[in-house]
Amino acid sequence: MKRILLLFFLLCVVATVVACGGEEQLESTQPAISVVVTDTPLPATNPPATDTPAAAELPAPVIVLGSDETAPTATVVEEDSAEVTPTPIPGLIGPDFPENVNPLTGETVSDPAVLQRRPLAVKVSNYPPVVRPQSGLSNADIVFEHYAEGGATRFTAIFYSKDAEPIGSIRSGRLIDLEIPKMYDAAFAYSGASGPVRLKFRDSEFFERVISPDFGHDGFYRVEDPNKAFEHTLFTDTFFLRNILDLREINVAPAFQNGMVFSEEAPQDGSPATGIDVKYGATRAFWQYNSATNRYERWTDGIQQVDANTNQALTFRNVIVLGINHVDTTIIEDSLGSPSIEIQAWGEGPASLFRDGLRLEGRWQRLDPHDMLTFVDLEGNPLPLGVGNTFVQVVPLGFTGLTVTE
């Protein structure tokens, strides 16, 4: 199966490069994620000051294959022979879950009715710094951080088992948001998008689940702040969004096509990882492991990040760094001419899972458009996440801005 998928992917890459004039070629030997490991601990209350380059200094994505119109799409490759079923690993939770266990966290919920609601994917700003601290992120089951443009990053937060009021500030969608709602059979709430991206949302298979002012929808409100520009004052909450889904009669249990796996105990083959430093082009995320809580606490640009709703530190059980192919498209996102980035979250790629103060190497997989991301170790066995919430740091292939502190 893997050989067939690899052959298919390489054929798609060749076709894409030819269509774009052959300016760039994918190097199969390129490292997936470059990592610097240091045994010098970083202080929990004072991570290193941010050495942030200007947006103009951000290099282009490592691999450029062509426009979004020529990029390969996820597909399923069938084999004549029967697939080999992996041997079950003792102690795993999932990928099949009881009705009272959240498939996105592995946690048992007190009221199984909360899992009969549709997940919500909500677009949350992370730049400029005035938008921090954000509201509601601590109640998300999964948060994705990814490049927007100009070296800045943006979040897509998945709310399923818990509610949050408010959530924000809310900002515009990006091409990666054509994939995330499909992964989790989720509704998608965002504030706006560039013209071509808006048309893609309108033509998407999940358009009935889109909630956005782009299409005249309700579900948002302004929280005025004299220190913030107007575009940073839009908020929403899970109650408002689910009420809209109720009115549309689509606030139903998701149909997850596949599932992740979890475990209470960490695998034994991890390496120590108490600090995770992710240097994007115009911002920097740092995670410090707290052994007392068995969770990672987050700093952004040298300032410890809290949830504005509670003023409590933002913590996650799992932090995953995913290497995914990034492609500059012909879509322009801003007045500076910044291209929209297609983050090709299909197929498979490298993944570093951080849990329980350890780093575990593996691969992410998504072989069908309706699959959520799942994870395997380097031997192809399920790679279990810790039971709890997950923060996903999406970086380009060949990324060199990751430093791990032992």
Contacts in CASP RR format, 6 or more apart in sequence:
PFRMAT RR
TARGET T0000
AUTHOR 0000-0000-0000
METHOD contacts of the structure
MODEL  1
MKRILLLFFLLCVVATVVACGGEEQLESTQPAISVVVTDTPLPATNPPAT
DTPAAAELPAPVIVLGSDETAPTATVVEEDSAEVTPTPIPGLIGPDFPEN
VNPLTGETVSDPAVLQRRPLAVKVSNYPPVVRPQSGLSNADIVFEHYAEG
GATRFTAIFYSKDAEPIGSIRSGRLIDLEIPKMYDAAFAYSGASGPVRLK
FRDSEFFERVISPDFGHDGFYRVEDPNKAFEHTLFTDTFFLRNILDLREI
NVAPAFQNGMVFSEEAPQDGSPATGIDVKYGATRAFWQYNSATNRYERWT
DGIQQVDANTNQALTFRNVIVLGINHVDTTIIEDSLGSPSIEIQAWGEGP
ASLFRDGLRLEGRWQRLDPHDMLTFVDLEGNPLPLGVGNTFVQVVPLGFT
GLTVTE
1 77 0 8 1.000
1 79 0 8 1.000
1 83 0 8 1.000
4 77 0 8 1.000
4 79 0 8 1.000
5 77 0 8 1.000
5 347 0 8 1.000
5 348 0 8 1.000
5 367 0 8 1.000
8 75 0 8 1.000
8 77 0 8 1.000
9 72 0 8 1.000
9 347 0 8 1.000
12 71 0 8 1.000
12 72 0 8 1.000
13 26 0 8 1.000
13 65 0 8 1.000
13 72 0 8 1.000
15 70 0 8 1.000
15 72 0 8 1.000
16 65 0 8 1.000
16 66 0 8 1.000
16 70 0 8 1.000
16 71 0 8 1.000
16 72 0 8 1.000
17 23 0 8 1.000
17 24 0 8 1.000
17 25 0 8 1.000
17 26 0 8 1.000
17 65 0 8 1.000
17 66 0 8 1.000
19 66 0 8 1.000
19 70 0 8 1.000
20 65 0 8 1.000
20 66 0 8 1.000
20 67 0 8 1.000
20 70 0 8 1.000
23 64 0 8 1.000
24 63 0 8 1.000
24 64 0 8 1.000
24 65 0 8 1.000
24 66 0 8 1.000
26 63 0 8 1.000
26 65 0 8 1.000
30 62 0 8 1.000
30 63 0 8 1.000
30 397 0 8 1.000
30 398 0 8 1.000
31 398 0 8 1.000
32 323 0 8 1.000
32 349 0 8 1.000
32 350 0 8 1.000
32 397 0 8 1.000
32 398 0 8 1.000
33 321 0 8 1.000
33 323 0 8 1.000
33 350 0 8 1.000
33 352 0 8 1.000
33 395 0 8 1.000
33 397 0 8 1.000
33 398 0 8 1.000
33 399 0 8 1.000
33 402 0 8 1.000
34 398 0 8 1.000
34 399 0 8 1.000
34 400 0 8 1.000
34 401 0 8 1.000
34 402 0 8 1.000
35 352 0 8 1.000
35 402 0 8 1.000
35 403 0 8 1.000
35 404 0 8 1.000
36 401 0 8 1.000
36 402 0 8 1.000
36 403 0 8 1.000
36 404 0 8 1.000
37 271 0 8 1.000
37 403 0 8 1.000
37 404 0 8 1.000
37 405 0 8 1.000
37 406 0 8 1.000
38 403 0 8 1.000
38 404 0 8 1.000
38 405 0 8 1.000
38 406 0 8 1.000
39 405 0 8 1.000
39 406 0 8 1.000
40 405 0 8 1.000
41 274 0 8 1.000
41 275 0 8 1.000
41 405 0 8 1.000
41 406 0 8 1.000
42 48 0 8 1.000
42 274 0 8 1.000
42 275 0 8 1.000
42 277 0 8 1.000
42 286 0 8 1.000
42 288 0 8 1.000
42 405 0 8 1.000
44 288 0 8 1.000
44 290 0 8 1.000
44 297 0 8 1.000
45 304 0 8 1.000
47 277 0 8 1.000
47 286 0 8 1.000
47 288 0 8 1.000
47 299 0 8 1.000
47 302 0 8 1.000
48 277 0 8 1.000
48 286 0 8 1.000
48 302 0 8 1.000
49 302 0 8 1.000
50 283 0 8 1.000
50 284 0 8 1.000
50 301 0 8 1.000
50 302 0 8 1.000
52 281 0 8 1.000
52 282 0 8 1.000
52 283 0 8 1.000
52 284 0 8 1.000
52 301 0 8 1.000
53 281 0 8 1.000
53 282 0 8 1.000
54 282 0 8 1.000
55 150 0 8 1.000
55 151 0 8 1.000
55 152 0 8 1.000
55 281 0 8 1.000
55 282 0 8 1.000
57 281 0 8 1.000
58 150 0 8 1.000
58 151 0 8 1.000
58 281 0 8 1.000
58 282 0 8 1.000
60 328 0 8 1.000
61 326 0 8 1.000
61 327 0 8 1.000
61 328 0 8 1.000
61 341 0 8 1.000
61 396 0 8 1.000
62 326 0 8 1.000
62 396 0 8 1.000
62 397 0 8 1.000
62 398 0 8 1.000
62 399 0 8 1.000
63 325 0 8 1.000
63 326 0 8 1.000
63 327 0 8 1.000
63 396 0 8 1.000
63 397 0 8 1.000
63 398 0 8 1.000
64 327 0 8 1.000
64 328 0 8 1.000
65 71 0 8 1.000
65 325 0 8 1.000
65 327 0 8 1.000
66 327 0 8 1.000
66 328 0 8 1.000
66 329 0 8 1.000
67 327 0 8 1.000
67 329 0 8 1.000
67 330 0 8 1.000
68 175 0 8 1.000
68 327 0 8 1.000
68 329 0 8 1.000
68 330 0 8 1.000
68 331 0 8 1.000
68 340 0 8 1.000
68 342 0 8 1.000
69 330 0 8 1.000
71 327 0 8 1.000
71 342 0 8 1.000
71 344 0 8 1.000
72 344 0 8 1.000
72 346 0 8 1.000
73 346 0 8 1.000
73 369 0 8 1.000
74 346 0 8 1.000
74 347 0 8 1.000
74 366 0 8 1.000
74 367 0 8 1.000
74 368 0 8 1.000
74 369 0 8 1.000
74 371 0 8 1.000
75 367 0 8 1.000
75 368 0 8 1.000
76 367 0 8 1.000
76 368 0 8 1.000
77 367 0 8 1.000
86 380 0 8 1.000
86 381 0 8 1.000
86 382 0 8 1.000
89 381 0 8 1.000
89 382 0 8 1.000
89 384 0 8 1.000
91 263 0 8 1.000
91 264 0 8 1.000
91 265 0 8 1.000
92 261 0 8 1.000
92 262 0 8 1.000
92 263 0 8 1.000
92 382 0 8 1.000
92 384 0 8 1.000
93 101 0 8 1.000
93 106 0 8 1.000
93 261 0 8 1.000
93 262 0 8 1.000
93 263 0 8 1.000
93 264 0 8 1.000
93 384 0 8 1.000
93 387 0 8 1.000
94 103 0 8 1.000
94 106 0 8 1.000
94 259 0 8 1.000
94 260 0 8 1.000
94 261 0 8 1.000
94 262 0 8 1.000
95 103 0 8 1.000
95 258 0 8 1.000
95 259 0 8 1.000
95 260 0 8 1.000
95 261 0 8 1.000
95 374 0 8 1.000
95 382 0 8 1.000
97 103 0 8 1.000
97 106 0 8 1.000
99 112 0 8 1.000
99 115 0 8 1.000
100 108 0 8 1.000
100 109 0 8 1.000
100 112 0 8 1.000
100 115 0 8 1.000
101 107 0 8 1.000
101 108 0 8 1.000
101 109 0 8 1.000
102 108 0 8 1.000
102 109 0 8 1.000
102 115 0 8 1.000
102 141 0 8 1.000
102 160 0 8 1.000
102 161 0 8 1.000
103 256 0 8 1.000
103 259 0 8 1.000
103 260 0 8 1.000
104 119 0 8 1.000
104 141 0 8 1.000
104 142 0 8 1.000
104 158 0 8 1.000
104 160 0 8 1.000
104 161 0 8 1.000
104 184 0 8 1.000
104 260 0 8 1.000
104 390 0 8 1.000
105 141 0 8 1.000
105 161 0 8 1.000
105 262 0 8 1.000
105 387 0 8 1.000
105 388 0 8 1.000
105 389 0 8 1.000
105 390 0 8 1.000
106 262 0 8 1.000
106 387 0 8 1.000
106 388 0 8 1.000
107 161 0 8 1.000
107 387 0 8 1.000
107 388 0 8 1.000
109 115 0 8 1.000
109 161 0 8 1.000
114 160 0 8 1.000
114 161 0 8 1.000
114 162 0 8 1.000
115 160 0 8 1.000
115 161 0 8 1.000
115 253 0 8 1.000
116 252 0 8 1.000
116 253 0 8 1.000
117 160 0 8 1.000
117 242 0 8 1.000
117 251 0 8 1.000
117 252 0 8 1.000
117 253 0 8 1.000
118 185 0 8 1.000
118 186 0 8 1.000
118 187 0 8 1.000
118 209 0 8 1.000
118 242 0 8 1.000
118 245 0 8 1.000
118 250 0 8 1.000
118 251 0 8 1.000
118 252 0 8 1.000
118 253 0 8 1.000
118 254 0 8 1.000
119 141 0 8 1.000
119 158 0 8 1.000
119 159 0 8 1.000
119 160 0 8 1.000
119 184 0 8 1.000
119 185 0 8 1.000
119 186 0 8 1.000
119 187 0 8 1.000
119 254 0 8 1.000
120 158 0 8 1.000
120 159 0 8 1.000
120 160 0 8 1.000
120 186 0 8 1.000
120 187 0 8 1.000
120 189 0 8 1.000
120 238 0 8 1.000
120 241 0 8 1.000
120 242 0 8 1.000
121 156 0 8 1.000
121 157 0 8 1.000
121 158 0 8 1.000
121 177 0 8 1.000
121 180 0 8 1.000
121 181 0 8 1.000
121 184 0 8 1.000
121 186 0 8 1.000
121 187 0 8 1.000
121 188 0 8 1.000
121 189 0 8 1.000
122 156 0 8 1.000
122 157 0 8 1.000
122 158 0 8 1.000
122 159 0 8 1.000
122 167 0 8 1.000
122 168 0 8 1.000
122 170 0 8 1.000
122 188 0 8 1.000
122 189 0 8 1.000
122 190 0 8 1.000
122 236 0 8 1.000
122 241 0 8 1.000
123 154 0 8 1.000
123 155 0 8 1.000
123 156 0 8 1.000
123 170 0 8 1.000
123 171 0 8 1.000
123 172 0 8 1.000
123 173 0 8 1.000
123 174 0 8 1.000
123 177 0 8 1.000
123 188 0 8 1.000
123 189 0 8 1.000
123 190 0 8 1.000
123 191 0 8 1.000
124 134 0 8 1.000
124 137 0 8 1.000
124 154 0 8 1.000
124 155 0 8 1.000
124 156 0 8 1.000
124 157 0 8 1.000
124 167 0 8 1.000
124 168 0 8 1.000
124 169 0 8 1.000
124 170 0 8 1.000
124 171 0 8 1.000
125 131 0 8 1.000
125 134 0 8 1.000
125 154 0 8 1.000
125 155 0 8 1.000
125 168 0 8 1.000
125 169 0 8 1.000
125 170 0 8 1.000
125 171 0 8 1.000
125 232 0 8 1.000
126 132 0 8 1.000
126 134 0 8 1.000
126 145 0 8 1.000
126 152 0 8 1.000
126 153 0 8 1.000
126 154 0 8 1.000
126 155 0 8 1.000
126 283 0 8 1.000
126 300 0 8 1.000
127 148 0 8 1.000
127 152 0 8 1.000
127 153 0 8 1.000
127 154 0 8 1.000
127 282 0 8 1.000
127 283 0 8 1.000
128 152 0 8 1.000
129 300 0 8 1.000
129 301 0 8 1.000
130 227 0 8 1.000
130 228 0 8 1.000
130 229 0 8 1.000
130 232 0 8 1.000
131 169 0 8 1.000
131 228 0 8 1.000
131 232 0 8 1.000
132 300 0 8 1.000
132 303 0 8 1.000
132 305 0 8 1.000
133 305 0 8 1.000
133 306 0 8 1.000
133 307 0 8 1.000
133 308 0 8 1.000
133 314 0 8 1.000
134 155 0 8 1.000
134 168 0 8 1.000
134 169 0 8 1.000
134 307 0 8 1.000
134 308 0 8 1.000
135 164 0 8 1.000
135 166 0 8 1.000
135 167 0 8 1.000
135 168 0 8 1.000
135 169 0 8 1.000
135 235 0 8 1.000
135 307 0 8 1.000
135 308 0 8 1.000
135 309 0 8 1.000
136 157 0 8 1.000
136 164 0 8 1.000
136 166 0 8 1.000
136 167 0 8 1.000
136 168 0 8 1.000
136 307 0 8 1.000
136 308 0 8 1.000
136 309 0 8 1.000
137 143 0 8 1.000
137 155 0 8 1.000
137 157 0 8 1.000
137 307 0 8 1.000
137 314 0 8 1.000
138 164 0 8 1.000
138 307 0 8 1.000
138 309 0 8 1.000
138 310 0 8 1.000
138 312 0 8 1.000
138 314 0 8 1.000
138 315 0 8 1.000
139 159 0 8 1.000
139 162 0 8 1.000
139 163 0 8 1.000
139 164 0 8 1.000
139 307 0 8 1.000
139 309 0 8 1.000
140 157 0 8 1.000
140 158 0 8 1.000
140 159 0 8 1.000
140 162 0 8 1.000
140 164 0 8 1.000
140 389 0 8 1.000
141 158 0 8 1.000
141 159 0 8 1.000
141 160 0 8 1.000
141 161 0 8 1.000
141 162 0 8 1.000
141 388 0 8 1.000
141 389 0 8 1.000
141 390 0 8 1.000
142 157 0 8 1.000
142 158 0 8 1.000
142 184 0 8 1.000
142 389 0 8 1.000
142 390 0 8 1.000
142 391 0 8 1.000
142 392 0 8 1.000
143 155 0 8 1.000
143 156 0 8 1.000
143 157 0 8 1.000
143 158 0 8 1.000
143 316 0 8 1.000
143 389 0 8 1.000
143 390 0 8 1.000
143 391 0 8 1.000
143 392 0 8 1.000
144 155 0 8 1.000
144 156 0 8 1.000
144 157 0 8 1.000
144 158 0 8 1.000
144 176 0 8 1.000
144 180 0 8 1.000
144 392 0 8 1.000
144 394 0 8 1.000
145 153 0 8 1.000
145 154 0 8 1.000
145 155 0 8 1.000
145 285 0 8 1.000
145 391 0 8 1.000
145 392 0 8 1.000
145 393 0 8 1.000
145 394 0 8 1.000
146 153 0 8 1.000
146 154 0 8 1.000
146 156 0 8 1.000
146 174 0 8 1.000
146 176 0 8 1.000
146 343 0 8 1.000
146 394 0 8 1.000
147 153 0 8 1.000
147 280 0 8 1.000
147 326 0 8 1.000
147 341 0 8 1.000
147 343 0 8 1.000
147 394 0 8 1.000
147 396 0 8 1.000
148 154 0 8 1.000
148 174 0 8 1.000
148 333 0 8 1.000
148 341 0 8 1.000
149 333 0 8 1.000
149 334 0 8 1.000
149 338 0 8 1.000
149 339 0 8 1.000
149 340 0 8 1.000
149 341 0 8 1.000
150 281 0 8 1.000
150 282 0 8 1.000
150 336 0 8 1.000
150 338 0 8 1.000
151 280 0 8 1.000
151 281 0 8 1.000
151 282 0 8 1.000
151 283 0 8 1.000
152 280 0 8 1.000
152 281 0 8 1.000
152 282 0 8 1.000
152 283 0 8 1.000
153 280 0 8 1.000
153 282 0 8 1.000
153 283 0 8 1.000
153 285 0 8 1.000
154 171 0 8 1.000
154 173 0 8 1.000
154 174 0 8 1.000
156 176 0 8 1.000
156 177 0 8 1.000
156 180 0 8 1.000
157 167 0 8 1.000
158 180 0 8 1.000
158 184 0 8 1.000
158 186 0 8 1.000
159 167 0 8 1.000
159 238 0 8 1.000
160 184 0 8 1.000
160 254 0 8 1.000
162 238 0 8 1.000
163 237 0 8 1.000
163 238 0 8 1.000
163 239 0 8 1.000
164 237 0 8 1.000
164 238 0 8 1.000
164 309 0 8 1.000
165 237 0 8 1.000
165 238 0 8 1.000
165 239 0 8 1.000
165 309 0 8 1.000
166 221 0 8 1.000
166 223 0 8 1.000
166 235 0 8 1.000
166 236 0 8 1.000
166 237 0 8 1.000
166 309 0 8 1.000
167 235 0 8 1.000
167 236 0 8 1.000
167 237 0 8 1.000
167 238 0 8 1.000
168 234 0 8 1.000
168 235 0 8 1.000
168 236 0 8 1.000
169 223 0 8 1.000
169 228 0 8 1.000
169 232 0 8 1.000
169 233 0 8 1.000
169 234 0 8 1.000
169 235 0 8 1.000
170 189 0 8 1.000
170 190 0 8 1.000
170 191 0 8 1.000
170 220 0 8 1.000
170 234 0 8 1.000
170 235 0 8 1.000
170 236 0 8 1.000
171 190 0 8 1.000
171 191 0 8 1.000
171 192 0 8 1.000
171 231 0 8 1.000
171 234 0 8 1.000
172 190 0 8 1.000
172 191 0 8 1.000
172 192 0 8 1.000
172 193 0 8 1.000
172 194 0 8 1.000
173 190 0 8 1.000
173 191 0 8 1.000
173 192 0 8 1.000
173 193 0 8 1.000
173 197 0 8 1.000
173 201 0 8 1.000
174 193 0 8 1.000
174 197 0 8 1.000
174 333 0 8 1.000
174 340 0 8 1.000
174 341 0 8 1.000
175 197 0 8 1.000
175 200 0 8 1.000
175 329 0 8 1.000
175 331 0 8 1.000
175 340 0 8 1.000
175 341 0 8 1.000
175 342 0 8 1.000
175 343 0 8 1.000
176 342 0 8 1.000
176 343 0 8 1.000
176 345 0 8 1.000
176 394 0 8 1.000
177 188 0 8 1.000
177 190 0 8 1.000
177 201 0 8 1.000
178 200 0 8 1.000
178 201 0 8 1.000
178 204 0 8 1.000
179 343 0 8 1.000
179 345 0 8 1.000
179 346 0 8 1.000
179 369 0 8 1.000
180 186 0 8 1.000
180 188 0 8 1.000
180 345 0 8 1.000
181 187 0 8 1.000
181 188 0 8 1.000
181 204 0 8 1.000
181 206 0 8 1.000
181 209 0 8 1.000
182 205 0 8 1.000
182 206 0 8 1.000
182 369 0 8 1.000
182 370 0 8 1.000
183 345 0 8 1.000
183 366 0 8 1.000
183 370 0 8 1.000
183 371 0 8 1.000
183 372 0 8 1.000
183 373 0 8 1.000
184 254 0 8 1.000
184 256 0 8 1.000
184 372 0 8 1.000
185 254 0 8 1.000
185 255 0 8 1.000
185 256 0 8 1.000
185 370 0 8 1.000
186 206 0 8 1.000
186 209 0 8 1.000
186 254 0 8 1.000
187 206 0 8 1.000
187 209 0 8 1.000
187 210 0 8 1.000
187 211 0 8 1.000
187 241 0 8 1.000
187 245 0 8 1.000
187 250 0 8 1.000
188 201 0 8 1.000
188 206 0 8 1.000
188 209 0 8 1.000
188 210 0 8 1.000
188 211 0 8 1.000
188 212 0 8 1.000
189 210 0 8 1.000
189 211 0 8 1.000
189 212 0 8 1.000
189 219 0 8 1.000
189 220 0 8 1.000
189 236 0 8 1.000
189 241 0 8 1.000
190 210 0 8 1.000
190 212 0 8 1.000
190 214 0 8 1.000
191 212 0 8 1.000
191 213 0 8 1.000
191 214 0 8 1.000
191 220 0 8 1.000
191 231 0 8 1.000
191 234 0 8 1.000
192 198 0 8 1.000
192 212 0 8 1.000
192 213 0 8 1.000
192 214 0 8 1.000
193 201 0 8 1.000
193 212 0 8 1.000
193 214 0 8 1.000
194 331 0 8 1.000
194 332 0 8 1.000
194 333 0 8 1.000
194 340 0 8 1.000
196 331 0 8 1.000
196 340 0 8 1.000
197 331 0 8 1.000
197 340 0 8 1.000
198 214 0 8 1.000
201 207 0 8 1.000
201 210 0 8 1.000
201 212 0 8 1.000
201 214 0 8 1.000
202 210 0 8 1.000
202 215 0 8 1.000
204 210 0 8 1.000
208 248 0 8 1.000
208 250 0 8 1.000
209 245 0 8 1.000
209 250 0 8 1.000
210 217 0 8 1.000
211 217 0 8 1.000
211 219 0 8 1.000
211 241 0 8 1.000
211 244 0 8 1.000
211 245 0 8 1.000
213 220 0 8 1.000
217 244 0 8 1.000
218 240 0 8 1.000
218 244 0 8 1.000
219 236 0 8 1.000
219 240 0 8 1.000
219 241 0 8 1.000
219 244 0 8 1.000
220 234 0 8 1.000
220 235 0 8 1.000
220 236 0 8 1.000
220 240 0 8 1.000
221 234 0 8 1.000
221 235 0 8 1.000
221 236 0 8 1.000
221 240 0 8 1.000
222 233 0 8 1.000
222 234 0 8 1.000
222 235 0 8 1.000
223 233 0 8 1.000
223 235 0 8 1.000
224 233 0 8 1.000
225 232 0 8 1.000
225 233 0 8 1.000
242 251 0 8 1.000
245 251 0 8 1.000
256 372 0 8 1.000
257 368 0 8 1.000
257 370 0 8 1.000
257 371 0 8 1.000
257 372 0 8 1.000
258 368 0 8 1.000
258 371 0 8 1.000
258 372 0 8 1.000
258 374 0 8 1.000
259 372 0 8 1.000
259 374 0 8 1.000
260 372 0 8 1.000
260 373 0 8 1.000
260 374 0 8 1.000
260 375 0 8 1.000
260 385 0 8 1.000
261 374 0 8 1.000
261 375 0 8 1.000
261 382 0 8 1.000
261 383 0 8 1.000
261 384 0 8 1.000
261 385 0 8 1.000
262 384 0 8 1.000
262 385 0 8 1.000
262 386 0 8 1.000
262 387 0 8 1.000
262 388 0 8 1.000
263 384 0 8 1.000
263 385 0 8 1.000
263 386 0 8 1.000
263 387 0 8 1.000
264 386 0 8 1.000
264 387 0 8 1.000
266 355 0 8 1.000
266 356 0 8 1.000
266 357 0 8 1.000
266 358 0 8 1.000
266 360 0 8 1.000
266 386 0 8 1.000
267 358 0 8 1.000
267 360 0 8 1.000
267 377 0 8 1.000
267 383 0 8 1.000
267 384 0 8 1.000
269 360 0 8 1.000
270 358 0 8 1.000
270 359 0 8 1.000
270 360 0 8 1.000
271 358 0 8 1.000
271 359 0 8 1.000
271 406 0 8 1.000
272 357 0 8 1.000
272 358 0 8 1.000
272 359 0 8 1.000
272 406 0 8 1.000
273 289 0 8 1.000
273 354 0 8 1.000
273 357 0 8 1.000
273 358 0 8 1.000
273 359 0 8 1.000
273 404 0 8 1.000
273 405 0 8 1.000
273 406 0 8 1.000
274 288 0 8 1.000
274 289 0 8 1.000
274 357 0 8 1.000
274 405 0 8 1.000
274 406 0 8 1.000
275 286 0 8 1.000
275 287 0 8 1.000
275 288 0 8 1.000
275 289 0 8 1.000
275 296 0 8 1.000
275 404 0 8 1.000
275 405 0 8 1.000
276 285 0 8 1.000
276 286 0 8 1.000
276 287 0 8 1.000
276 296 0 8 1.000
276 319 0 8 1.000
276 321 0 8 1.000
276 354 0 8 1.000
276 402 0 8 1.000
276 403 0 8 1.000
276 404 0 8 1.000
276 405 0 8 1.000
277 284 0 8 1.000
277 285 0 8 1.000
277 286 0 8 1.000
277 287 0 8 1.000
277 401 0 8 1.000
277 402 0 8 1.000
277 403 0 8 1.000
277 404 0 8 1.000
277 405 0 8 1.000
278 284 0 8 1.000
278 285 0 8 1.000
278 286 0 8 1.000
278 287 0 8 1.000
278 321 0 8 1.000
278 393 0 8 1.000
278 395 0 8 1.000
278 401 0 8 1.000
278 402 0 8 1.000
279 401 0 8 1.000
279 402 0 8 1.000
279 403 0 8 1.000
280 395 0 8 1.000
283 300 0 8 1.000
283 301 0 8 1.000
284 300 0 8 1.000
284 301 0 8 1.000
284 302 0 8 1.000
285 298 0 8 1.000
285 299 0 8 1.000
285 300 0 8 1.000
285 393 0 8 1.000
286 298 0 8 1.000
286 299 0 8 1.000
286 300 0 8 1.000
286 302 0 8 1.000
287 296 0 8 1.000
287 297 0 8 1.000
287 298 0 8 1.000
287 299 0 8 1.000
287 316 0 8 1.000
287 319 0 8 1.000
287 354 0 8 1.000
287 391 0 8 1.000
288 296 0 8 1.000
288 297 0 8 1.000
288 299 0 8 1.000
289 295 0 8 1.000
289 296 0 8 1.000
289 297 0 8 1.000
289 354 0 8 1.000
289 357 0 8 1.000
290 296 0 8 1.000
290 297 0 8 1.000
290 315 0 8 1.000
291 357 0 8 1.000
293 315 0 8 1.000
294 317 0 8 1.000
294 356 0 8 1.000
295 315 0 8 1.000
295 316 0 8 1.000
295 317 0 8 1.000
296 315 0 8 1.000
296 316 0 8 1.000
296 317 0 8 1.000
296 318 0 8 1.000
296 319 0 8 1.000
296 354 0 8 1.000
296 357 0 8 1.000
296 391 0 8 1.000
297 304 0 8 1.000
297 313 0 8 1.000
297 314 0 8 1.000
297 315 0 8 1.000
298 304 0 8 1.000
298 305 0 8 1.000
298 313 0 8 1.000
298 314 0 8 1.000
298 315 0 8 1.000
298 316 0 8 1.000
298 391 0 8 1.000
299 305 0 8 1.000
304 313 0 8 1.000
305 313 0 8 1.000
305 314 0 8 1.000
306 312 0 8 1.000
306 313 0 8 1.000
306 314 0 8 1.000
307 314 0 8 1.000
316 388 0 8 1.000
316 389 0 8 1.000
316 390 0 8 1.000
316 391 0 8 1.000
317 355 0 8 1.000
317 385 0 8 1.000
317 386 0 8 1.000
317 387 0 8 1.000
317 388 0 8 1.000
317 389 0 8 1.000
317 390 0 8 1.000
318 353 0 8 1.000
318 354 0 8 1.000
318 355 0 8 1.000
318 385 0 8 1.000
318 386 0 8 1.000
318 388 0 8 1.000
318 389 0 8 1.000
318 390 0 8 1.000
318 391 0 8 1.000
319 353 0 8 1.000
319 354 0 8 1.000
319 355 0 8 1.000
319 390 0 8 1.000
319 391 0 8 1.000
319 393 0 8 1.000
320 351 0 8 1.000
320 352 0 8 1.000
320 353 0 8 1.000
320 354 0 8 1.000
320 364 0 8 1.000
320 375 0 8 1.000
320 385 0 8 1.000
320 390 0 8 1.000
320 391 0 8 1.000
320 392 0 8 1.000
320 393 0 8 1.000
321 351 0 8 1.000
321 352 0 8 1.000
321 354 0 8 1.000
321 393 0 8 1.000
321 395 0 8 1.000
321 402 0 8 1.000
322 349 0 8 1.000
322 350 0 8 1.000
322 351 0 8 1.000
322 364 0 8 1.000
322 373 0 8 1.000
322 392 0 8 1.000
322 393 0 8 1.000
322 394 0 8 1.000
322 395 0 8 1.000
323 349 0 8 1.000
323 350 0 8 1.000
323 351 0 8 1.000
323 364 0 8 1.000
323 394 0 8 1.000
323 395 0 8 1.000
323 396 0 8 1.000
323 397 0 8 1.000
323 398 0 8 1.000
323 399 0 8 1.000
324 343 0 8 1.000
324 344 0 8 1.000
324 345 0 8 1.000
324 349 0 8 1.000
324 364 0 8 1.000
324 394 0 8 1.000
324 395 0 8 1.000
324 396 0 8 1.000
324 397 0 8 1.000
325 343 0 8 1.000
325 344 0 8 1.000
325 396 0 8 1.000
325 397 0 8 1.000
326 341 0 8 1.000
326 342 0 8 1.000
326 343 0 8 1.000
326 344 0 8 1.000
326 396 0 8 1.000
326 397 0 8 1.000
327 341 0 8 1.000
327 342 0 8 1.000
327 343 0 8 1.000
327 344 0 8 1.000
328 339 0 8 1.000
328 340 0 8 1.000
328 341 0 8 1.000
328 342 0 8 1.000
329 339 0 8 1.000
329 340 0 8 1.000
329 341 0 8 1.000
329 342 0 8 1.000
330 339 0 8 1.000
331 339 0 8 1.000
331 340 0 8 1.000
332 338 0 8 1.000
332 339 0 8 1.000
332 340 0 8 1.000
333 339 0 8 1.000
333 340 0 8 1.000
343 394 0 8 1.000
345 366 0 8 1.000
345 373 0 8 1.000
345 394 0 8 1.000
346 366 0 8 1.000
346 367 0 8 1.000
346 369 0 8 1.000
347 365 0 8 1.000
347 366 0 8 1.000
347 367 0 8 1.000
348 363 0 8 1.000
348 364 0 8 1.000
348 365 0 8 1.000
348 366 0 8 1.000
348 367 0 8 1.000
349 363 0 8 1.000
349 364 0 8 1.000
349 365 0 8 1.000
349 397 0 8 1.000
350 361 0 8 1.000
350 362 0 8 1.000
350 363 0 8 1.000
350 364 0 8 1.000
350 397 0 8 1.000
351 361 0 8 1.000
351 362 0 8 1.000
351 363 0 8 1.000
351 364 0 8 1.000
351 375 0 8 1.000
351 383 0 8 1.000
352 359 0 8 1.000
352 360 0 8 1.000
352 361 0 8 1.000
352 362 0 8 1.000
352 402 0 8 1.000
353 359 0 8 1.000
353 360 0 8 1.000
353 361 0 8 1.000
353 362 0 8 1.000
353 375 0 8 1.000
353 383 0 8 1.000
353 385 0 8 1.000
354 360 0 8 1.000
355 385 0 8 1.000
355 386 0 8 1.000
356 386 0 8 1.000
359 404 0 8 1.000
360 377 0 8 1.000
360 383 0 8 1.000
361 377 0 8 1.000
361 378 0 8 1.000
362 375 0 8 1.000
362 376 0 8 1.000
362 377 0 8 1.000
362 378 0 8 1.000
362 383 0 8 1.000
363 375 0 8 1.000
363 376 0 8 1.000
363 377 0 8 1.000
363 378 0 8 1.000
363 380 0 8 1.000
364 373 0 8 1.000
364 374 0 8 1.000
364 375 0 8 1.000
365 371 0 8 1.000
365 373 0 8 1.000
365 374 0 8 1.000
365 375 0 8 1.000
365 376 0 8 1.000
366 372 0 8 1.000
366 373 0 8 1.000
366 374 0 8 1.000
373 392 0 8 1.000
374 382 0 8 1.000
375 382 0 8 1.000
375 383 0 8 1.000
375 385 0 8 1.000
376 382 0 8 1.000
376 383 0 8 1.000
377 383 0 8 1.000
395 401 0 8 1.000
395 402 0 8 1.000
END
